[in-house]
């Protein structure tokens, strides 16, 4: 494909911003999106029933950039990031989609999107860096385990690439996805009975979605560039009050167990990993949970009770998914 043909196709890129009470950071987020070198892109802002000035800010940007299609979805109920992203995916018209959280910001995605179009890739991944609330870079991401080969098109059917082998970071925001792949995954989610109720306000939403994306993708490309800036909020701030933080952290750890088990279950039932690998993966996840629970002064009795409840609940969750995610 010639370079001019690629540039012509850049009109169909969708940026999806899930926003909730983020007026403190939303302007910087949107500035980074609207300053992209990409031409004729689309921006979708999904406001999850914010109570602050987020809606007003979104409307101002739509007025300020009349030449860029801006679709703002104002939700009447607060349902959480997972369902906001699903709603945004359903509305997106771009050939490729990417996700930006309202309190983060991005560098220029031009090279990433041109590369995706050039190779017609389903998933293109890049790096991120952690930014403190005072705008200081505090961490540059390094993939855990073995890094995926950079600047090389990988075919999923080769069976040599999955979340377990390369310990892929599960967050949605460090990748762009083809619309075709997005539609496949959204269809899977929407075919789960009563899915909006089941996934409302979950904390580890990305860990549920990423195995589905990798399972349904045909091609993958890793671009060794830091393009996403993830804001790490000051732990001394009100969001990190100790009692609230512990409750939220342990709720997230419970969902982490579900998500990790889900990853192993999806790949096991689709022949990507062996039973032994799945068992080890689940055991490792349980050990992580126990370690975090002990840090939060959970008693062994309470930990055992939670693990027992978790395994019983997952049987029902697994039954719910049967026939939905299988080939």
C-alpha positions as CSV (number, residue, x, y, z in Angstrom):
1,X,0.0,0.0,0.0
2,X,1.4,3.4,-1.0
3,X,1.9,6.1,1.7
4,X,-0.7,8.4,0.1
5,X,-3.3,5.6,0.1
6,X,-2.6,5.1,3.9
7,X,-3.0,8.8,4.6
8,X,-6.3,8.8,2.7
9,X,-7.6,5.9,4.9
10,X,-6.8,7.8,8.2
11,X,-10.3,9.4,8.1
12,X,-11.7,6.4,9.9
13,X,-9.9,6.4,13.3
14,X,-12.1,6.5,16.4
15,X,-10.8,7.7,19.8
16,X,-13.1,6.5,22.6
17,X,-13.0,8.4,25.9
18,X,-14.8,7.0,28.9
19,X,-15.4,9.9,31.3
20,X,-16.9,10.2,34.7
21,X,-16.4,13.2,37.1
22,X,-13.1,13.9,35.4
23,X,-13.3,17.6,34.8
24,X,-10.0,18.2,36.5
25,X,-8.1,16.2,33.8
26,X,-10.5,16.0,30.9
27,X,-9.2,19.1,29.1
28,X,-5.6,17.8,28.9
29,X,-6.9,14.5,27.7
30,X,-9.0,16.0,24.9
31,X,-6.2,18.5,24.0
32,X,-3.9,15.6,23.4
33,X,-6.5,13.9,21.2
34,X,-7.5,16.9,19.1
35,X,-3.8,17.9,18.6
36,X,-3.1,14.6,16.7
37,X,-1.5,14.7,13.3
38,X,-4.1,12.3,12.1
39,X,-6.6,13.9,9.7
40,X,-10.4,13.3,9.7
41,X,-10.5,11.3,12.9
42,X,-13.5,10.6,15.0
43,X,-13.8,11.3,18.8
44,X,-16.4,9.5,20.9
45,X,-16.9,10.7,24.5
46,X,-19.0,8.5,26.7
47,X,-20.0,10.4,29.9
48,X,-21.1,8.0,32.6
49,X,-23.6,10.3,34.2
50,X,-21.0,12.8,35.6
51,X,-21.9,15.1,38.4
52,X,-19.2,17.7,37.7
53,X,-18.4,19.9,34.6
54,X,-17.3,17.0,32.4
55,X,-20.4,17.3,30.1
56,X,-19.9,21.0,29.6
57,X,-16.2,20.5,28.7
58,X,-17.1,17.8,26.2
59,X,-19.7,20.1,24.5
60,X,-17.1,22.9,24.3
61,X,-14.7,20.7,22.4
62,X,-17.4,19.6,20.0
63,X,-18.1,23.3,19.3
64,X,-14.4,24.2,19.1
65,X,-13.6,21.6,16.5
66,X,-16.5,21.6,14.0
67,X,-14.4,19.8,11.3
68,X,-13.8,16.8,13.5
69,X,-16.8,14.4,14.1
70,X,-17.4,14.4,17.9
71,X,-20.0,12.0,19.2
72,X,-20.9,12.6,22.8
73,X,-23.0,9.9,24.6
74,X,-24.6,11.2,27.8
75,X,-25.7,8.2,29.9
76,X,-28.6,8.5,32.4
77,X,-27.2,5.9,34.7
78,X,-23.7,5.5,36.1
79,X,-22.6,1.9,35.1
80,X,-18.8,2.0,35.1
81,X,-16.0,2.1,32.6
82,X,-16.6,-1.4,31.1
83,X,-20.1,-0.6,29.8
84,X,-19.1,2.9,28.8
85,X,-16.5,1.4,26.5
86,X,-18.9,-1.1,25.1
87,X,-21.3,1.7,24.3
88,X,-18.5,3.7,22.6
89,X,-17.4,0.6,20.6
90,X,-21.0,0.2,19.3
91,X,-21.1,3.8,18.0
92,X,-17.6,3.9,16.5
93,X,-17.3,4.1,12.7
94,X,-13.6,4.1,12.4
95,X,-11.5,1.3,10.8
96,X,-9.4,1.3,14.0
97,X,-10.4,2.2,17.5
98,X,-8.4,3.2,20.6
99,X,-9.2,4.0,24.2
100,X,-8.2,7.0,26.3
101,X,-9.3,7.4,30.0
102,X,-10.4,10.9,31.0
103,X,-7.5,11.4,33.4
104,X,-4.8,10.3,31.0
105,X,-3.3,11.8,27.8
106,X,-1.6,10.6,24.7
107,X,1.3,11.4,22.4
108,X,0.9,11.4,18.7
109,X,-0.6,8.2,17.3
110,X,0.1,8.9,13.7
111,X,2.9,6.4,13.3
112,X,1.0,3.7,15.1
113,X,-2.1,4.1,12.9
114,X,-0.1,4.2,9.7
115,X,1.7,1.0,10.8
116,X,-1.6,-0.7,11.6
117,X,-3.0,0.3,8.2
118,X,0.1,-0.7,6.4
119,X,0.1,-4.2,7.8
120,X,-3.7,-4.5,8.1
121,X,-3.1,-5.7,11.7
122,X,-5.9,-6.6,14.2
123,X,-4.0,-5.4,17.3
124,X,-1.1,-2.9,17.4
125,X,0.5,-2.5,20.8
126,X,2.8,0.2,22.1
127,X,4.3,1.3,25.5
128,X,3.1,3.7,28.1
129,X,4.6,5.6,31.0
130,X,3.3,6.5,34.4
131,X,2.9,10.2,35.2
132,X,2.5,11.6,38.7
133,X,-0.3,14.1,39.6
134,X,2.4,16.7,39.4
135,X,3.2,15.9,35.8
136,X,6.4,14.1,36.6
137,X,7.3,10.9,34.8
138,X,7.8,8.3,37.5
139,X,7.9,5.0,35.5
140,X,8.4,3.8,32.0
141,X,6.6,0.6,31.3
142,X,8.6,-2.6,30.6
143,X,6.5,-5.6,29.7
144,X,6.7,-8.4,32.2
145,X,8.3,-11.7,31.2
146,X,9.4,-11.8,27.6
147,X,8.8,-8.8,25.4
148,X,6.9,-9.5,22.1
149,X,9.1,-9.1,19.1
150,X,9.2,-5.5,18.0
151,X,8.5,-4.2,14.5
152,X,7.3,-7.6,13.4
153,X,3.9,-8.9,12.2
154,X,2.8,-11.9,14.3
155,X,0.2,-14.3,13.1
156,X,-1.9,-15.6,16.0
157,X,-2.6,-18.9,14.2
158,X,1.0,-19.9,14.7
159,X,0.1,-20.6,18.3
160,X,3.3,-19.0,19.6
161,X,1.7,-15.9,21.0
162,X,-0.8,-15.4,23.8
163,X,-1.3,-13.5,27.1
164,X,0.4,-16.2,29.1
165,X,3.6,-16.7,27.1
166,X,4.5,-13.0,27.0
167,X,2.7,-11.9,30.1
168,X,1.0,-9.2,28.2
169,X,-0.2,-6.2,30.1
170,X,-4.0,-6.5,30.1
171,X,-5.0,-2.8,29.7
172,X,-7.0,-1.8,26.7
173,X,-5.4,1.7,26.4
174,X,-2.0,0.6,25.2
175,X,-3.3,-0.8,21.9
176,X,-5.3,0.1,18.9
177,X,-7.8,-2.5,17.5
178,X,-9.4,-3.1,14.1
179,X,-13.1,-2.4,13.9
180,X,-13.7,-5.9,12.7
181,X,-12.1,-7.3,15.8
182,X,-14.0,-4.9,18.0
183,X,-17.3,-6.0,16.6
184,X,-16.5,-9.7,17.2
185,X,-15.7,-9.1,20.9
186,X,-18.7,-6.8,21.4
187,X,-21.0,-9.4,20.0
188,X,-19.5,-12.0,22.4
189,X,-20.2,-9.7,25.4
190,X,-23.7,-8.7,24.3
191,X,-24.6,-12.4,23.8
192,X,-24.0,-13.0,27.5
193,X,-27.4,-13.1,29.2
194,X,-28.1,-9.9,31.2
195,X,-24.5,-8.7,30.5
196,X,-25.1,-5.1,31.6
197,X,-26.0,-6.2,35.1
198,X,-23.2,-8.7,35.3
199,X,-20.5,-6.3,34.2
200,X,-21.8,-3.1,35.9
201,X,-19.0,-1.3,37.9
202,X,-16.5,-4.1,37.7
203,X,-12.9,-2.9,38.4
204,X,-10.8,-5.3,36.3
205,X,-12.8,-4.9,33.1
206,X,-9.7,-5.0,30.9
207,X,-8.7,-8.4,32.1
208,X,-12.1,-9.8,31.0
209,X,-11.8,-8.2,27.5
210,X,-8.2,-8.7,26.6
211,X,-8.3,-12.6,26.3
212,X,-11.3,-12.2,24.0
213,X,-9.4,-9.7,21.8
214,X,-6.3,-11.9,21.6
215,X,-8.4,-15.0,21.0
216,X,-10.3,-13.5,18.1
217,X,-7.4,-11.6,16.5
218,X,-5.5,-12.9,13.5
219,X,-2.5,-10.6,13.6
220,X,-0.5,-8.6,16.1
221,X,2.2,-5.9,15.9
222,X,4.3,-4.4,18.7
223,X,5.6,-0.9,18.2
224,X,8.4,0.0,20.6
225,X,7.2,3.6,21.3
226,X,5.8,5.2,24.5
227,X,2.6,6.7,23.3
228,X,0.2,6.6,26.3
229,X,0.6,8.6,29.5
230,X,-1.2,7.0,32.4
231,X,-1.8,9.3,35.3
232,X,-0.9,7.9,38.7
233,X,-3.0,10.0,41.2
234,X,-1.3,11.2,44.4
235,X,-1.7,8.4,47.0
236,X,-2.1,11.2,49.6
237,X,-5.2,12.5,47.9
238,X,-8.8,11.8,48.9
239,X,-9.2,8.9,46.5
240,X,-6.6,7.0,48.5
241,X,-8.0,7.3,52.0
242,X,-6.8,4.1,53.7
243,X,-10.2,2.5,54.6
244,X,-11.7,3.3,51.1
245,X,-8.5,2.2,49.4
246,X,-8.3,-1.2,51.2
247,X,-12.0,-2.0,50.5
248,X,-11.6,-1.0,46.8
249,X,-8.3,-2.8,46.5
250,X,-9.6,-6.1,47.9
251,X,-12.7,-5.8,45.7
252,X,-10.4,-5.4,42.8
253,X,-8.4,-8.4,43.9
254,X,-11.5,-10.6,44.0
255,X,-12.3,-9.6,40.5
256,X,-8.6,-10.2,39.6
257,X,-9.2,-13.9,40.6
258,X,-12.3,-14.0,38.3
259,X,-10.4,-12.3,35.5
260,X,-7.3,-14.5,35.7
261,X,-9.4,-17.7,35.8
262,X,-11.3,-16.3,32.9
263,X,-8.1,-15.9,30.9
264,X,-7.0,-19.4,31.6
265,X,-10.5,-20.9,30.9
266,X,-10.8,-19.1,27.6
267,X,-7.5,-20.3,26.3
268,X,-7.8,-23.8,27.7
269,X,-11.2,-24.4,26.0
270,X,-9.8,-23.1,22.7
271,X,-6.7,-25.2,22.8
272,X,-4.2,-22.4,23.4
273,X,-2.8,-23.8,26.7
274,X,-2.7,-27.2,28.4
275,X,-4.6,-28.2,31.6
276,X,-1.3,-28.1,33.5
277,X,-0.6,-24.5,32.3
278,X,-4.1,-23.4,33.3
279,X,-3.9,-24.9,36.7
280,X,-0.5,-23.2,37.3
281,X,-1.9,-19.9,36.1
282,X,-4.9,-20.2,38.5
283,X,-2.7,-21.2,41.4
284,X,-0.4,-18.3,40.8
285,X,-3.4,-15.9,40.8
286,X,-4.6,-17.4,44.1
287,X,-1.2,-16.9,45.6
288,X,-1.2,-13.2,44.5
289,X,-4.6,-12.7,46.1
290,X,-3.5,-14.3,49.4
291,X,-0.4,-12.2,49.5
292,X,-2.4,-9.0,49.0
293,X,-5.1,-10.0,51.5
294,X,-2.5,-10.6,54.2
295,X,-1.1,-7.2,53.5
296,X,-4.5,-5.8,54.3
297,X,-4.7,-7.8,57.6
298,X,-7.3,-10.3,56.3
299,X,-7.4,-13.3,58.6
300,X,-6.7,-16.8,57.2
301,X,-10.3,-17.7,58.0
302,X,-11.6,-14.8,55.9
303,X,-9.2,-15.6,53.1
304,X,-10.4,-19.2,53.0
305,X,-14.0,-18.1,53.0
306,X,-13.4,-15.7,50.1
307,X,-11.5,-18.3,48.0
308,X,-14.2,-20.9,48.6
309,X,-16.9,-18.4,47.6
310,X,-14.9,-17.4,44.5
311,X,-14.5,-21.0,43.2
312,X,-18.2,-21.8,43.7
313,X,-19.2,-18.5,42.0
314,X,-16.9,-19.1,39.1
315,X,-18.6,-22.4,38.3
316,X,-21.8,-20.4,37.7
317,X,-19.9,-17.8,35.8
318,X,-18.2,-20.5,33.7
319,X,-21.6,-22.0,32.9
320,X,-23.0,-18.6,31.9
321,X,-20.1,-18.3,29.3
322,X,-20.5,-21.8,27.9
323,X,-21.4,-21.7,24.3
324,X,-20.7,-18.0,24.1
325,X,-17.0,-17.9,23.9
326,X,-16.4,-21.3,22.4
327,X,-15.7,-21.7,18.7
